[in-house]
Amino acid sequence: MINRLSSALIRTSTQCINPLDVLRALKEGLDQHPSITKEEKDRLLNFISVARKEYDEMAKKEVQRAFVYAYEESAKVLFDNYLDNVEAFCNGVKIKDPLTDEEMEPDEKLMRSIEEQIGISESAKKSFREEILIRLSSYARKNRRFNYSSHERLREAIEKKLFADLKDVVKITTSTKTPDAGQLKRINEVSARLIAEHGYCPTCANELLRYVGSLLNR
């Protein structure tokens, strides 16, 4: 392992290596290890493949959260809209259109589009919404503000929904070679978030953004 890490570090012109560098070095190292049988090599290659898939998901999730931070106001609006509809649904009342004051049924399509992001089934939606409402009431009794980070699963659902809605923006922003002023601003915001909150150095933050952009364009 130490030899493969050294090999990965020597091959790069920067002072750091990322997970893909390590996985690539490990894979190449198997070809240079004559004592490993074909069966053992296949078994280890499978581990590397599994690790690569897990890393891809982790990378997308970290960039997703960093992008949502850049669009935090959008996340708050989506969260508030969801809560308004959940309250109306659980209380069996209609909801008022904020523009026309027209009374409407709770927006089932909106609620399900968020809940489906975390695998809430049709049969489980009622109990999930009631759980959210109970948590909201508990916060209110303690004079605490219930925001979109107050419930981990709901936070994940909001982030995934917003990220899905922004997917095309993310693809364009992370993969374009000549970003315009707006795209460059987003890239810098996301990169700063990755550095401040996730411990990336500037080089690895930019590499991660490029890599996730390539994943989304596949």
CYANA upper distance limits for C-alpha pairs under 8 A (distance plus 0.5 A):
  1 MET  CA      5 LEU  CA      6.71
  1 MET  CA     26 LEU  CA      8.15
  2 ILE  CA      6 SER  CA      6.61
  3 ASN  CA      7 SER  CA      6.61
  4 ARG  CA      8 ALA  CA      6.70
  4 ARG  CA     22 VAL  CA      7.81
  4 ARG  CA     25 ALA  CA      6.12
  4 ARG  CA     26 LEU  CA      6.43
  4 ARG  CA     29 GLY  CA      7.15
  5 LEU  CA      9 LEU  CA      6.71
  5 LEU  CA     22 VAL  CA      6.76
  5 LEU  CA     25 ALA  CA      7.66
  6 SER  CA     10 ILE  CA      6.61
  7 SER  CA     11 ARG  CA      6.85
  7 SER  CA     25 ALA  CA      7.32
  8 ALA  CA     12 THR  CA      7.28
  8 ALA  CA     17 ILE  CA      7.52
  8 ALA  CA     21 ASP  CA      6.43
  8 ALA  CA     22 VAL  CA      6.71
  8 ALA  CA     25 ALA  CA      6.20
  9 LEU  CA     15 GLN  CA      8.04
  9 LEU  CA     16 CYS  CA      7.43
  9 LEU  CA     17 ILE  CA      6.64
 12 THR  CA     17 ILE  CA      8.03
 16 CYS  CA    204 CYS  CA      8.48
 17 ILE  CA     21 ASP  CA      6.51
 17 ILE  CA     22 VAL  CA      7.75
 17 ILE  CA    204 CYS  CA      8.44
 18 ASN  CA     22 VAL  CA      7.14
 18 ASN  CA    204 CYS  CA      7.22
 19 PRO  CA     23 LEU  CA      6.72
 19 PRO  CA     55 TYR  CA      8.32
 20 LEU  CA     24 ARG  CA      6.47
 20 LEU  CA     52 ARG  CA      8.23
 21 ASP  CA     25 ALA  CA      6.63
 22 VAL  CA     26 LEU  CA      6.63
 23 LEU  CA     27 LYS  CA      6.69
 23 LEU  CA     48 ILE  CA      7.02
 23 LEU  CA     52 ARG  CA      7.91
 24 ARG  CA     28 GLU  CA      6.77
 25 ALA  CA     29 GLY  CA      6.50
 26 LEU  CA     30 LEU  CA      7.09
 26 LEU  CA     48 ILE  CA      8.42
 27 LYS  CA     31 ASP  CA      7.91
 27 LYS  CA     45 LEU  CA      7.28
 27 LYS  CA     48 ILE  CA      7.72
 28 GLU  CA     32 GLN  CA      7.55
 29 GLY  CA     33 HIS  CA      6.98
 30 LEU  CA     36 ILE  CA      8.18
 30 LEU  CA     41 LYS  CA      7.20
 36 ILE  CA     40 GLU  CA      6.59
 36 ILE  CA     41 LYS  CA      6.66
 37 THR  CA     41 LYS  CA      6.55
 38 LYS  CA     42 ASP  CA      6.59
 39 GLU  CA     43 ARG  CA      6.73
 40 GLU  CA     44 LEU  CA      6.70
 41 LYS  CA     45 LEU  CA      6.53
 42 ASP  CA     46 ASN  CA      6.67
 43 ARG  CA     47 PHE  CA      7.09
 44 LEU  CA     48 ILE  CA      6.91
 45 LEU  CA     49 SER  CA      6.70
 46 ASN  CA     50 VAL  CA      6.68
 47 PHE  CA     51 ALA  CA      6.62
 48 ILE  CA     52 ARG  CA      6.61
 49 SER  CA     53 LYS  CA      6.89
 50 VAL  CA     54 GLU  CA      6.77
 51 ALA  CA     55 TYR  CA      6.53
 52 ARG  CA     56 ASP  CA      6.62
 53 LYS  CA     57 GLU  CA      6.96
 54 GLU  CA     58 MET  CA      6.74
 55 TYR  CA     59 ALA  CA      6.42
 56 ASP  CA     60 LYS  CA      6.70
 56 ASP  CA    212 VAL  CA      8.29
 56 ASP  CA    215 LEU  CA      8.41
 57 GLU  CA     61 LYS  CA      6.64
 58 MET  CA     62 GLU  CA      6.71
 59 ALA  CA     63 VAL  CA      6.77
 59 ALA  CA    208 LEU  CA      7.49
 59 ALA  CA    212 VAL  CA      7.21
 60 LYS  CA     64 GLN  CA      6.34
 60 LYS  CA    212 VAL  CA      6.45
 61 LYS  CA     65 ARG  CA      6.71
 62 GLU  CA     66 ALA  CA      6.74
 62 GLU  CA    194 LEU  CA      8.21
 63 VAL  CA     67 PHE  CA      6.54
 63 VAL  CA    190 VAL  CA      7.95
 63 VAL  CA    194 LEU  CA      8.17
 63 VAL  CA    208 LEU  CA      8.34
 63 VAL  CA    209 LEU  CA      7.46
 63 VAL  CA    212 VAL  CA      7.98
 64 GLN  CA     68 VAL  CA      6.67
 64 GLN  CA    159 GLU  CA      7.77
 64 GLN  CA    160 LYS  CA      8.05
 64 GLN  CA    163 PHE  CA      6.48
 65 ARG  CA     69 TYR  CA      6.73
 65 ARG  CA    159 GLU  CA      7.17
 66 ALA  CA     70 ALA  CA      7.09
 66 ALA  CA    190 VAL  CA      5.68
 66 ALA  CA    191 SER  CA      8.33
 66 ALA  CA    193 ARG  CA      6.30
 66 ALA  CA    194 LEU  CA      6.95
 67 PHE  CA     71 TYR  CA      6.94
 67 PHE  CA    163 PHE  CA      8.06
 67 PHE  CA    170 VAL  CA      8.33
 67 PHE  CA    186 ARG  CA      8.39
 67 PHE  CA    190 VAL  CA      6.19
 68 VAL  CA     72 GLU  CA      6.16
 68 VAL  CA     75 ALA  CA      7.38
 68 VAL  CA    159 GLU  CA      6.83
 68 VAL  CA    162 LEU  CA      7.51
 68 VAL  CA    163 PHE  CA      7.29
 69 TYR  CA    190 VAL  CA      8.19
 69 TYR  CA    193 ARG  CA      8.30
 70 ALA  CA    186 ARG  CA      7.35
 70 ALA  CA    189 GLU  CA      6.76
 70 ALA  CA    190 VAL  CA      6.98
 71 TYR  CA     75 ALA  CA      7.04
 72 GLU  CA     76 LYS  CA      6.78
 73 GLU  CA     77 VAL  CA      6.78
 74 SER  CA     78 LEU  CA      6.69
 74 SER  CA    162 LEU  CA      8.35
 75 ALA  CA     79 PHE  CA      6.54
 75 ALA  CA    148 TYR  CA      8.35
 75 ALA  CA    158 ILE  CA      7.19
 75 ALA  CA    159 GLU  CA      7.65
 75 ALA  CA    162 LEU  CA      7.25
 76 LYS  CA     80 ASP  CA      6.58
 76 LYS  CA    147 ASN  CA      8.35
 76 LYS  CA    148 TYR  CA      7.28
 77 VAL  CA     81 ASN  CA      6.62
 78 LEU  CA     82 TYR  CA      6.67
 78 LEU  CA    158 ILE  CA      7.75
 79 PHE  CA     83 LEU  CA      6.75
 79 PHE  CA    147 ASN  CA      8.38
 79 PHE  CA    148 TYR  CA      6.55
 79 PHE  CA    158 ILE  CA      7.21
 80 ASP  CA     84 ASP  CA      6.69
 81 ASN  CA     85 ASN  CA      6.91
 82 TYR  CA     86 VAL  CA      6.62
 82 TYR  CA    110 LEU  CA      7.74
 82 TYR  CA    111 MET  CA      6.61
 83 LEU  CA     87 GLU  CA      6.57
 84 ASP  CA     88 ALA  CA      6.86
 84 ASP  CA     95 ILE  CA      8.08
 85 ASN  CA     89 PHE  CA      6.56
 85 ASN  CA     95 ILE  CA      7.45
 85 ASN  CA    106 PRO  CA      5.54
 85 ASN  CA    107 ASP  CA      6.71
 85 ASN  CA    111 MET  CA      7.84
 86 VAL  CA     90 CYS  CA      6.56
 86 VAL  CA    106 PRO  CA      7.95
 86 VAL  CA    111 MET  CA      8.03
 86 VAL  CA    129 ARG  CA      6.55
 86 VAL  CA    133 LEU  CA      7.89
 87 GLU  CA     91 ASN  CA      6.53
 87 GLU  CA    133 LEU  CA      7.17
 88 ALA  CA     92 GLY  CA      6.35
 88 ALA  CA     93 VAL  CA      5.49
 88 ALA  CA     94 LYS  CA      6.37
 88 ALA  CA     95 ILE  CA      6.61
 88 ALA  CA    106 PRO  CA      6.64
 89 PHE  CA     93 VAL  CA      6.99
 89 PHE  CA     94 LYS  CA      8.22
 89 PHE  CA    106 PRO  CA      6.38
 90 CYS  CA    126 LYS  CA      8.37
 90 CYS  CA    129 ARG  CA      7.70
 90 CYS  CA    130 GLU  CA      7.04
 90 CYS  CA    133 LEU  CA      8.33
 93 VAL  CA    105 GLU  CA      8.08
 94 LYS  CA    103 GLU  CA      6.35
 94 LYS  CA    104 MET  CA      5.81
 94 LYS  CA    105 GLU  CA      5.39
 94 LYS  CA    106 PRO  CA      6.64
 95 ILE  CA    103 GLU  CA      5.98
 95 ILE  CA    104 MET  CA      5.75
 95 ILE  CA    105 GLU  CA      6.61
 95 ILE  CA    106 PRO  CA      6.47
 96 LYS  CA    100 THR  CA      8.41
 96 LYS  CA    101 ASP  CA      5.68
 96 LYS  CA    102 GLU  CA      5.95
 96 LYS  CA    103 GLU  CA      5.03
 96 LYS  CA    104 MET  CA      6.64
 97 ASP  CA    101 ASP  CA      5.29
 97 ASP  CA    102 GLU  CA      5.71
 97 ASP  CA    103 GLU  CA      6.82
 97 ASP  CA    104 MET  CA      7.51
107 ASP  CA    111 MET  CA      6.95
108 GLU  CA    112 ARG  CA      6.55
109 LYS  CA    113 SER  CA      6.53
110 LEU  CA    114 ILE  CA      7.06
111 MET  CA    115 GLU  CA      6.69
112 ARG  CA    116 GLU  CA      6.21
113 SER  CA    117 GLN  CA      7.40
113 SER  CA    161 LYS  CA      7.73
114 ILE  CA    118 ILE  CA      8.28
114 ILE  CA    157 ALA  CA      6.12
114 ILE  CA    158 ILE  CA      6.74
114 ILE  CA    160 LYS  CA      8.47
114 ILE  CA    161 LYS  CA      6.28
115 GLU  CA    119 GLY  CA      7.15
115 GLU  CA    120 ILE  CA      5.85
115 GLU  CA    121 SER  CA      8.48
115 GLU  CA    125 LYS  CA      7.99
115 GLU  CA    154 LEU  CA      8.41
115 GLU  CA    157 ALA  CA      6.77
116 GLU  CA    120 ILE  CA      5.85
116 GLU  CA    121 SER  CA      7.52
116 GLU  CA    157 ALA  CA      8.30
117 GLN  CA    157 ALA  CA      5.74
117 GLN  CA    160 LYS  CA      6.66
117 GLN  CA    161 LYS  CA      6.90
118 ILE  CA    153 ARG  CA      7.75
118 ILE  CA    156 GLU  CA      7.76
118 ILE  CA    157 ALA  CA      6.11
120 ILE  CA    124 ALA  CA      6.52
120 ILE  CA    125 LYS  CA      6.55
120 ILE  CA    128 PHE  CA      8.21
121 SER  CA    125 LYS  CA      6.60
124 ALA  CA    128 PHE  CA      6.79
125 LYS  CA    129 ARG  CA      6.63
126 LYS  CA    130 GLU  CA      6.67
127 SER  CA    131 GLU  CA      6.57
128 PHE  CA    132 ILE  CA      6.87
129 ARG  CA    133 LEU  CA      6.77
130 GLU  CA    134 ILE  CA      6.62
131 GLU  CA    135 ARG  CA      6.74
132 ILE  CA    136 LEU  CA      6.64
132 ILE  CA    151 HIS  CA      8.37
133 LEU  CA    137 SER  CA      6.65
134 ILE  CA    138 SER  CA      6.62
135 ARG  CA    139 TYR  CA      6.79
136 LEU  CA    140 ALA  CA      6.78
136 LEU  CA    146 PHE  CA      6.53
137 SER  CA    141 ARG  CA      6.73
138 SER  CA    142 LYS  CA      7.06
139 TYR  CA    143 ASN  CA      6.69
139 TYR  CA    144 ARG  CA      5.42
139 TYR  CA    145 ARG  CA      6.84
139 TYR  CA    146 PHE  CA      6.55
140 ALA  CA    144 ARG  CA      6.23
140 ALA  CA    145 ARG  CA      7.40
140 ALA  CA    146 PHE  CA      8.10
146 PHE  CA    150 SER  CA      6.39
148 TYR  CA    154 LEU  CA      7.52
148 TYR  CA    155 ARG  CA      5.92
148 TYR  CA    158 ILE  CA      8.26
149 SER  CA    154 LEU  CA      8.34
149 SER  CA    155 ARG  CA      5.91
150 SER  CA    155 ARG  CA      7.98
151 HIS  CA    155 ARG  CA      6.48
152 GLU  CA    156 GLU  CA      6.73
153 ARG  CA    157 ALA  CA      6.70
154 LEU  CA    158 ILE  CA      6.61
155 ARG  CA    159 GLU  CA      6.64
156 GLU  CA    160 LYS  CA      6.58
157 ALA  CA    161 LYS  CA      6.54
158 ILE  CA    162 LEU  CA      6.55
159 GLU  CA    163 PHE  CA      6.39
160 LYS  CA    164 ALA  CA      6.47
161 LYS  CA    165 ASP  CA      6.74
162 LEU  CA    166 LEU  CA      6.56
163 PHE  CA    167 LYS  CA      6.20
166 LEU  CA    170 VAL  CA      6.60
167 LYS  CA    171 LYS  CA      6.60
167 LYS  CA    216 LEU  CA      8.40
168 ASP  CA    172 ILE  CA      6.66
169 VAL  CA    173 THR  CA      6.42
170 VAL  CA    174 THR  CA      6.41
170 VAL  CA    213 GLY  CA      7.60
171 LYS  CA    175 SER  CA      6.42
171 LYS  CA    213 GLY  CA      5.73
171 LYS  CA    214 SER  CA      8.38
171 LYS  CA    216 LEU  CA      6.51
171 LYS  CA    217 ASN  CA      7.02
172 ILE  CA    176 THR  CA      6.22
172 ILE  CA    213 GLY  CA      8.22
173 THR  CA    179 PRO  CA      7.34
173 THR  CA    183 GLN  CA      5.96
173 THR  CA    184 LEU  CA      8.19
173 THR  CA    186 ARG  CA      8.08
173 THR  CA    187 ILE  CA      7.40
173 THR  CA    213 GLY  CA      8.39
174 THR  CA    187 ILE  CA      7.74
174 THR  CA    209 LEU  CA      6.18
174 THR  CA    210 ARG  CA      6.07
174 THR  CA    212 VAL  CA      7.93
174 THR  CA    213 GLY  CA      5.33
175 SER  CA    210 ARG  CA      6.63
175 SER  CA    213 GLY  CA      5.59
175 SER  CA    214 SER  CA      7.18
179 PRO  CA    183 GLN  CA      5.87
179 PRO  CA    184 LEU  CA      6.08
180 ASP  CA    184 LEU  CA      6.48
181 ALA  CA    185 LYS  CA      6.65
182 GLY  CA    186 ARG  CA      6.93
183 GLN  CA    187 ILE  CA      6.67
184 LEU  CA    188 ASN  CA      6.64
185 LYS  CA    189 GLU  CA      6.71
186 ARG  CA    190 VAL  CA      6.59
187 ILE  CA    191 SER  CA      6.44
188 ASN  CA    192 ALA  CA      6.48
189 GLU  CA    193 ARG  CA      6.75
190 VAL  CA    194 LEU  CA      6.78
191 SER  CA    195 ILE  CA      6.77
191 SER  CA    202 PRO  CA      7.71
191 SER  CA    205 ALA  CA      6.12
191 SER  CA    206 ASN  CA      7.12
191 SER  CA    209 LEU  CA      8.35
192 ALA  CA    196 ALA  CA      6.51
193 ARG  CA    197 GLU  CA      6.14
193 ARG  CA    198 HIS  CA      7.88
194 LEU  CA    198 HIS  CA      5.49
194 LEU  CA    199 GLY  CA      7.13
194 LEU  CA    200 TYR  CA      6.33
194 LEU  CA    205 ALA  CA      6.65
195 ILE  CA    199 GLY  CA      5.59
195 ILE  CA    200 TYR  CA      5.00
195 ILE  CA    201 CYS  CA      6.28
195 ILE  CA    202 PRO  CA      7.14
195 ILE  CA    205 ALA  CA      7.20
196 ALA  CA    200 TYR  CA      8.11
200 TYR  CA    204 CYS  CA      6.33
200 TYR  CA    205 ALA  CA      6.04
201 CYS  CA    205 ALA  CA      6.56
202 PRO  CA    206 ASN  CA      6.78
203 THR  CA    207 GLU  CA      6.73
204 CYS  CA    208 LEU  CA      6.46
205 ALA  CA    209 LEU  CA      6.85
206 ASN  CA    210 ARG  CA      6.79
207 GLU  CA    211 TYR  CA      6.59
208 LEU  CA    212 VAL  CA      6.60
209 LEU  CA    213 GLY  CA      6.58
210 ARG  CA    214 SER  CA      6.86
211 TYR  CA    215 LEU  CA      6.85
212 VAL  CA    216 LEU  CA      6.73
213 GLY  CA    217 ASN  CA      6.81
214 SER  CA    218 ARG  CA      6.97
